[in-house]
């Protein structure tokens, strides 16, 4: 039986090498059986005093304070998504410095946290937010575990590097 499977695999590989379009045709079938994930992104921003920017979310009544961010749109690059979310939610232009945490947080959902930087002041808030505030790290409100971890990792990275604007 083992020899049969090896011969079958070799024929399959040979067929694909002769007709590369077979891979393209098989991709939708392959994707159907693979796990599907949604993705979210958050941005961690510090001010000159070393405080972290948190926002009060309308749609998170149990733990309303958290990092700014949101969902990654279909076929959107996560780095683009976090910058878009910062622009939409806080009216700021920012840039990313590094991915600091990637974690499967809930069933089939992946969250990415980026260390970001901006020279802009917070502008008009999105309808999704009630408020924003810069918090000293020793006075953080209750946060979901992923946000706490992201802030801790971002602070370590922030202290290790001198970032240029």
Secondary structure, 3 states (H helix, E strand, C coil): CHHHHHHHHHHHHHHHHHCCHHHHHHHHHHHHHCCCCEEEEEEECECCCCCEEEEEECCCCCCCEECEEEECCCCCCHHHHHHHHHHHHHCCCCEEEEEEEEEEEECCEEEEEEEEECCCCCCCCCCCEEEEEEECHHHCCCCCHHHHHHHHHHHHHHHHCCCCC
